[in-house]
Amino acid sequence: MTEIWKDIKGYEGFYQASTLGRILAKERQVFHSRGGMKTLSEKILSKSKANNGYSVVCLCKEGKVKQETVHRIIAKTFIPNPEDKPQVNHINGIKTDNRIENLEWATSHENNKHAFAIGIRSMTKGQSCSWAKLTRKQAMEIKYDFPDMPVKELAQKYNVSYGAIYGIIKKRNWKHI
């Protein structure tokens, strides 16, 4: 594929994005810290990795530095978004592969659904869920040891809602045990 370069919106004349996911800082004149002007030569920016695994670059204009994710820059520059979808999805699931053929606009739901479909996210179960109030052992006790105990008593004993107890008894929650 031939690499195509386009100005980044809001940074015209300063930075360009490429169809291969690269960011170019154009040659330009800037004020030197000791006075006067200096010329910065054209160069491909090095990408850093943010805590979330996405590639980021710092763009500077009029003395203001802004860190931007590369995939969003590429998508905004090259991929139309007529439905105004808020997120950019990496089709192959690799967060650092920012080529335009690997990016698409998506809703949060579409992005999450895709992540589950390609296996980069998995459903958390049982006590590994951040909102779980019961341990595996407690859920098993409710399901197998006390199925005939009144729901109200079980809810009080384990300090959870009636719904949590019903979910276990009716096999809507903790299905895997």
C-alpha positions in Angstrom: 0.0 0.0 0.0 1.3 3.5 -0.9 1.7 5.8 2.1 -0.5 8.9 1.8 0.1 11.9 4.1 -2.5 14.5 5.1 -2.5 17.5 7.4 -3.9 16.8 10.9 -7.0 18.9 11.5 -6.1 21.8 13.9 -2.4 21.3 13.2 -2.3 22.2 9.5 1.2 23.0 8.4 2.6 21.6 11.6 1.8 17.9 11.6 0.7 15.3 9.1 -0.7 11.8 9.5 -0.1 8.8 7.2 -2.3 6.0 6.0 0.3 3.6 7.6 -0.3 5.1 11.1 2.7 7.4 11.3 2.8 11.0 12.4 5.2 13.6 10.8 6.3 16.9 12.3 6.8 19.3 9.5 9.8 21.6 9.2 9.0 24.9 11.0 10.4 27.9 12.8 10.0 28.1 16.5 11.2 30.6 19.2 14.4 29.5 20.8 14.5 29.6 24.7 17.5 32.0 24.5 15.8 34.3 22.1 15.5 34.3 18.4 14.2 31.7 16.1 15.4 28.2 15.3 14.4 25.7 12.6 13.1 22.3 13.5 13.6 19.9 10.7 11.0 17.5 9.4 10.8 14.2 11.3 8.6 11.2 12.0 7.5 11.3 15.6 8.4 8.5 17.9 5.4 6.9 19.6 5.1 6.3 23.3 2.8 3.7 24.9 0.2 5.1 27.3 -0.8 3.1 30.3 -3.8 1.6 28.4 -1.5 0.2 25.7 -2.4 2.7 22.9 0.3 4.6 21.0 0.5 8.3 21.8 2.4 11.3 20.4 2.7 14.9 21.7 1.6 17.6 19.3 2.7 21.2 20.0 1.2 24.4 18.6 1.6 27.9 19.8 3.5 26.7 22.9 0.7 24.3 24.0 1.5 20.6 24.1 -1.2 18.0 23.8 -0.9 14.3 24.0 -3.0 12.5 21.5 -3.6 8.8 20.7 -2.3 7.9 17.2 -5.3 5.8 16.3 -7.7 8.7 16.9 -5.5 11.1 14.9 -5.4 8.6 12.0 -9.2 7.9 12.1 -10.1 11.7 12.3 -7.7 12.4 9.4 -8.7 9.6 7.0 -11.9 7.8 8.0 -15.3 9.5 7.5 -17.6 9.3 10.5 -21.1 10.1 9.2 -22.8 8.4 12.1 -20.6 10.4 14.6 -19.5 7.3 16.5 -17.3 8.2 19.5 -14.7 5.4 19.5 -12.1 4.0 17.2 -11.9 0.2 17.0 -8.7 -1.7 16.1 -10.1 -4.5 13.8 -7.3 -7.0 14.5 -7.3 -6.1 18.2 -3.7 -4.9 18.2 -3.7 -1.5 19.9 -0.5 -0.3 18.2 -1.5 -1.2 14.6 -2.7 2.2 13.5 -2.9 1.6 9.7 -6.2 2.9 8.3 -7.3 -0.6 7.1 -7.1 -1.7 10.7 -9.3 1.1 12.1 -13.0 1.8 12.1 -15.4 4.1 14.0 -17.5 2.3 16.5 -19.9 2.8 19.4 -18.9 1.6 22.8 -21.2 -1.4 22.5 -19.7 -2.3 19.1 -16.2 -1.9 20.4 -16.9 -4.1 23.4 -18.8 -6.7 21.3 -15.8 -6.9 18.9 -13.3 -7.3 21.8 -15.3 -10.3 23.1 -15.7 -11.8 19.6 -12.0 -11.8 18.8 -11.0 -12.9 22.3 -9.1 -9.9 23.7 -11.7 -9.5 26.5 -13.4 -12.2 28.4 -16.4 -12.4 30.7 -15.4 -12.2 34.3 -17.2 -14.7 36.5 -17.9 -15.2 40.1 -15.7 -13.5 42.7 -13.4 -12.2 40.0 -16.1 -9.6 39.1 -15.3 -6.3 40.7 -18.8 -6.0 42.0 -19.1 -9.5 43.5 -20.1 -9.5 47.1 -19.9 -13.2 47.7 -17.1 -15.7 47.4 -17.3 -18.9 45.4 -17.6 -20.8 48.7 -20.6 -18.7 49.8 -22.4 -19.0 46.5 -21.9 -22.8 46.6 -23.3 -22.9 50.2 -26.4 -20.9 49.0 -26.9 -23.1 46.0 -26.2 -26.5 47.5 -26.2 -26.4 51.3 -29.1 -24.1 52.0 -31.6 -24.4 49.0 -34.5 -24.7 51.4 -33.6 -21.9 53.8 -35.9 -18.9 53.4 -34.4 -16.2 51.0 -34.8 -13.5 53.7 -32.6 -15.5 56.1 -30.0 -16.2 53.4 -29.9 -12.5 52.4 -29.4 -11.5 56.0 -26.8 -14.2 56.7 -24.6 -13.2 53.7 -25.5 -9.5 53.8 -26.8 -9.3 50.2 -30.1 -8.5 48.5 -32.9 -10.9 48.0 -32.2 -10.6 44.2 -28.7 -11.8 44.7 -30.0 -14.9 46.5 -32.7 -15.6 43.9 -30.1 -15.2 41.1 -28.1 -18.0 42.6 -31.0 -20.3 43.4 -32.6 -19.8 40.0 -29.3 -20.2 38.3 -29.2 -16.7 36.7 -26.0 -15.8 38.6 -23.0 -18.0 39.4 -24.0 -20.5 36.6 -20.5 -21.8 36.4 -20.5 -23.5 39.9 
